[in-house]
Amino acid sequence: MLVSSDLYKKSSKTQKIRCEICANYCKIADGSTGVCKQHKNINGELFDESYGIVSSLNPDPVEKKPLNHFLPGTFTYSIGGFGCNMTCLHCQNYMISHEYDKNSRGVKITPEEIVENALRYNCKSIAWTYNEPTIHLPFSKKTSLLARQKDLKVIYVTNGYFSDKSLNEVLGFVDAFNIDLKSMSKDFYKKICGADLDVVLDNIKRVYDEGKHLEITNLIINGHNDSVDEINQLCDFVAGELGVDVPLHFSRAFPYYRMNDISPTRPEILFKARDIAHDKGIKNVYLGNI
């Protein structure tokens, strides 16, 4: 599938393309892909090689996204793909985000079939989840616009690493976001995730300012982002830059992927995080994986 020319730039001097779908802004040589491994430069044009190929299709309670204050008590039709635009060492879904064979494991499906399935299961929404939806923008956009025509709401469960252009598009068809705010440390984002914290924070604020339903998830990892100081910073950001009504989910981490040396998050730090959030005035605080 050829990507819209609005989402990439050609070089007048080389065969490289600058992809502008996410904040990596990959410069892709002819015949190569970017960080997400889903977009390929073919003779100076950018192609989405995953269009219509998914890893997962499943009706879920919307609370599993987690979204506790958006259509509570209903089911959402969850769609997952392959690849990611971050390189998180602790990835909980690395089997579809980093180490996968989409040719043997992938399922081909059309936007129309996804919408039909959602309606058949009596879902009230569709959710782009399990892996980073931003990298599948052409497919998620077409499907989501069809879904909205059938009165289905649209959810993005995302790491928030949008480019300005992709966020402009996504805001036009997504009703609710759960954004994973992994840490308040720039060093954590750089070394653990291969990304820029400031981009994520700016995008979170923009989603909130645009009036979209927003919930925040923070996976607490022993020895990496579990200090009281960092939890205070995160709660200050939510309460001060967003609002005390924005639901905040603290989630427990387990040894996984390239961080098998960690121990499961201590329950007491999750309870402490909840107390800190409540002390900051945040009204809706939840604990996950515990």
N, C-alpha and C positions, 0 to 999 in steps of 0.2 A: 504494500500500500504506500503510495507516494505521499509524503508528509506535506502539508500546506507550506508554501514558500514563505509565509509569514513567520514560520517557526524555525527558520534556519537562514544563514547567510552564506553566500558563496564568496570565495576569495578571487579577486581579479588577477592574482599573481601565481597562485598554486591551485592544485586540485582539492585542497582541503575545504571542508565545510565547518562552519561554526553552528552547532546545534543550540537552539535557544528554548528547548522544551523545559529544561530544569536549570538550577543555579550552578551546575558544573560547567555549563557553556563549553562542552567538549569541542575541540578542534579535531575533526575526523578526516583521516586520509582516505583516498579512494580505495575501496575494497575493505575498509576497516569499520569497526563499530566504536561507540563511546563507552563510558563507564558502565552504563546500564546493559550493554550488549544487545539491545533491542533495535537500535537505529543504525542503519548502515549507509555509508556513502557509496553510491553506485554511479560512476561516471558523472560525478558532480551534482547528483540529486540525492536527497535524504529519503530513505525508505524505512517504514515501520515494518520490520520482519515478523512481528508478533500480532499483527492485526487479526482479530478473530480467533486467536489461540489462547486458551485459558488453562489454568492448572486446577481450578476449584470452582464448583458451583454448588451452593447449599443454602437452603432456607434456615436462618438462625433467629433466635430472639434478638431483638435490636440491642438489648442490654449486653450482649456478648461483644459488641464492637469495641470498647464499651460506650454506649450512649444511654444514660439513665433518665434523661429528661427530653428525649425526642421520640415521639410516638411510643411511649412506654406501653408494654404489654402486647406489642405487635411483633410480627415477623418481618425480617428484611431478607431479600434474596442476595446472598453474598457471592461476589465474583472475584476470583484471584487470578493473577497472571504469572509471569516469570520475570526475574531480574529486579534490580534496585539501583537507585542513583546514589546510595550511600554504601559504605563498606564496613558496616558495624561488626566488630569482632564477636559480639555477643548475640548475634541475630537469632531470634527464636524461630524464624521461618526460613532458615538458610537453605533448606532443601528445594525451595522454589525461588529464592532470591539470589543465591550465589552458586550453588552446586546442583545443577539440574541438566536434564536433556529434554528440552521442550518438544523435540521431534517425536520422541517415544512416549512421553508422559502427557503431552498437551492434548486438549480437546478442542476441536474446531466448532465454532458456534457463531451464529449471526446475531446482530443486535435485536432483530425481530424475535428470534427464538428466546433470548434472555428475557425480554419483556413478557412474552407469552408464558414462560415458566414462572415468573414472579406472580403473575395474575392467577395461574393455576394453583399455586400454593397459598393463595390468599394473602400474599405479602402486601404491605402498605408502602414499601420502599425497595430500592436496590442499593447495595453497598459495595463500593470498590474497596477491597480489603485483602488481607493475607500478605500481599506484597505491595510495593509502592505504586499507586495508581497513576501518578503524574506521568510516568514514562509510557503509559498507554493512552495518552491524551486523545488521539484521533478516534480510537475505538470507544473509549469511555464517553466521549462527547456525543457521538452519534447515538449510542445506546441510551444515554441519559436523556437526550432530547426526545427520543421515542417514548421513553418511560414517562416523562412528564406529560406527554400528550394523553397518556392513559391514567393520569392522576396519581402516579407513583412519585414519591419523593426520592431524592438522590443523596447518598451519603458518601463521603470520602474519608477513609481511615488512612492517614498520611503522616509522613515525617516532616511535611511542611517545607520541603526544599524545592519550591517552585521558582521558576524564573518570573520576571515581571509579566512577560507575555502570557505564559501559561496560567498564571494566577488570574489575569484578566479574563481569560476564557473560562476557567473553572468556576469563577464566581458567577458566571452567567447561567450555569446549569446545576450547581450543587446547592442543596438546602441545608445540610448539616455536616460538620467536620468533627472528627476526633483527631487531634494533632498530638503526636508523640514528642514531647519536650524532654529530650534525653538527659540533659544536664544544663547547669548554668555556667559551665566551665568551657571557655574557648579551647583550652588544651584538650579536654575530653573529646569535644567534637572533632578536632583536628586529628588526634591520634587514634581514637577508638572508632570514629564514624567516617573519617575522611571528608568532613564537611565544615561549614562556617556557621557558628552559632548565631551571629548577628543577622544573617539572612533568615534563619528560622524565626527569630524573635520578631523581625519586621513583618514577616508574612503572617504570623499569628495575630499581630496587632491589626493588620489590614483586614483579615477575615472577621475579626471582632468589630472593627469600625464599619464594615459593610453590613452589619446587622445579621450575619449568618448565625445559625445555632452552632455553638462551639463548646466542646469539652476537651480537657487536657489530660494526657496520661504521662506519668513519669515512672519508668522502670528503675527501681532503686537497686544498685549493685554494690555489694559489700566491698569497701576499700576503694571505690572509684567515684561514686557520686552520693554517698550516704552520710556525709558530714552534716551536722546540725546547721552549720553556717550556710552550706549550699542549699539545704532544704528551706532555710529562711529566705534566701535570695529568690528561690523559685516561687515561694508563696507570696513574697513581696511583689514579684512581677505579675502574678495572676491577680492579686487584690488591687494593686496600684495601676497597672497598665491596661488591664481588662475589666475586671469587676468581680465583686464578691459573690455574684450569682453564677459565675462560670463554674460548672462542676469540675472537680479535680480528682483524678484517679491515681493513687499510688499503687504500684504493682510489684510483686515479689519476683526476683530473678533467680534462675537456676543455672548451674554449669551447662554451657552449651557452645557449640560451634568452636570458635578459637579462644574461648575463655572457659575452658574446662577446669582451670585452676581455682576458680572462685567457689565459695560455698553458697548455699541458698541464703537469700537475704534473711537476716535476723528478724523475726516477727516484731521484736520490741522496737526496732527502728521504724517499722511501718506505723506502729501505734504512736510513736513519737512524732512522725511526720503528720499524722492526722491531727494530733494535738496542736502542733505548730500552726497548721492551716486554720484550725478552728480559732486559735488565738488571734490570727490575722483577720478574722471576720468572714472567712470563706464559708459559705453556707452549706455547700453540698460536697462532702469529701468521702471518697470510697476507697476500699482496699481490695486489691485483686490478687489472684493466685495464692490465697492464704486460707 
